[in-house]
Amino acid sequence: AFTWRNDRWLRTDTRITEQDVGSHRIALRLSDIETDEPVANALVSAQRVDDESLSSHIGRTDASGFVELEVLPGVFQVEARSNSHRATVTDHIPVPEQGVEVRIPLHKLDARIL
């Protein structure tokens, strides 16, 4: 099992001993698909695709539409929600050791999607 404590991931084996586990970062930048303006204060969650316990990491974008989530290695789906834009779920994003940066374009709530 894995546990997030303070600033790092810990792995607990069957004897309940903890070991540090390297974590990786998903850097996300959310922007309006038409204007390329940043989407601030959006709720973003990263869900590990192969995780049966349904753990996820959640953050909010800053004024520049940026958020960084610290996650275990693996493949993730990211969901982004905003009061002004439609909710979006990404395709599977592999997160290598060096981390990954992803731009997520969002449609305004009143925009027509063709």
C-alpha positions in Angstrom: 0.0 0.0 0.0 1.1 3.6 -0.6 0.5 6.6 1.7 1.2 10.3 1.1 2.7 11.8 4.3 3.8 15.4 4.6 5.9 15.8 1.4 6.6 12.3 0.2 5.1 8.9 -0.7 5.7 5.9 1.6 5.2 2.3 0.9 3.9 0.0 3.6 4.7 -3.7 3.3 2.9 -6.6 5.1 5.1 -6.0 8.2 3.9 -2.3 8.4 7.3 -0.9 7.7 7.5 2.3 5.7 9.9 2.9 2.8 10.4 6.1 0.8 9.0 5.9 -2.7 10.1 8.2 -5.5 7.3 10.4 -6.7 6.8 12.3 -10.0 5.2 15.5 -11.1 2.4 16.2 -13.5 2.6 19.9 -14.5 -0.7 21.0 -16.0 -1.6 24.3 -17.7 -5.3 24.9 -18.4 -6.3 27.5 -21.0 -9.4 28.5 -23.0 -9.4 26.7 -26.3 -10.4 29.8 -28.3 -8.5 32.6 -26.6 -5.6 30.7 -25.1 -6.2 32.7 -21.9 -5.4 30.8 -18.6 -8.2 29.2 -16.7 -7.6 30.1 -13.0 -9.0 28.4 -9.9 -10.0 25.3 -11.8 -10.2 22.0 -9.8 -7.9 19.4 -11.3 -7.6 15.7 -10.2 -5.2 13.0 -11.5 -6.5 9.4 -11.2 -4.1 6.5 -11.6 -5.6 4.3 -14.4 -4.5 1.0 -12.8 -5.3 1.9 -9.2 -8.0 -0.2 -7.7 -8.2 1.9 -4.5 -9.3 4.9 -6.6 -6.7 7.3 -5.0 -6.2 10.5 -6.8 -4.4 13.8 -6.3 -6.3 17.1 -6.4 -5.2 20.7 -6.9 -6.4 24.1 -8.1 -4.9 26.2 -10.9 -3.2 29.5 -10.0 -3.8 32.8 -11.9 -1.7 31.6 -14.8 -3.8 28.4 -15.2 -0.9 26.3 -13.8 -1.0 23.4 -11.2 1.5 20.8 -10.3 0.5 17.5 -8.8 2.9 15.0 -7.2 2.0 11.4 -8.0 3.4 7.9 -8.0 4.8 6.6 -11.2 2.3 5.3 -13.7 -0.4 6.2 -16.2 -3.1 8.8 -15.2 -6.3 10.3 -16.4 -6.7 14.0 -15.5 -10.1 15.6 -14.9 -10.4 19.4 -15.0 -13.4 21.4 -13.8 -14.1 25.1 -13.7 -17.1 27.3 -13.1 -16.7 29.0 -16.4 -15.6 26.0 -18.6 -16.9 22.5 -19.4 -15.4 19.6 -17.4 -12.8 17.7 -19.4 -11.1 14.3 -18.9 -7.8 13.6 -20.7 -6.6 10.5 -22.5 -4.2 8.4 -20.5 -1.0 10.3 -19.6 2.1 8.3 -18.8 4.2 9.9 -16.1 7.9 9.1 -16.5 10.6 9.7 -13.8 11.4 13.2 -15.0 7.7 14.1 -14.8 5.5 15.5 -17.6 4.0 18.8 -18.6 0.5 18.8 -20.3 -1.6 21.6 -21.7 -5.3 21.1 -21.3 -7.6 23.2 -23.5 -11.1 23.9 -22.1 -14.3 24.9 -23.8 -16.4 27.8 -22.3 -19.7 26.6 -20.8 -21.7 28.6 -23.4 -19.5 27.5 -26.4 -20.8 25.2 -29.1 -18.7 22.1 -29.7 -18.9 20.9 -33.2 
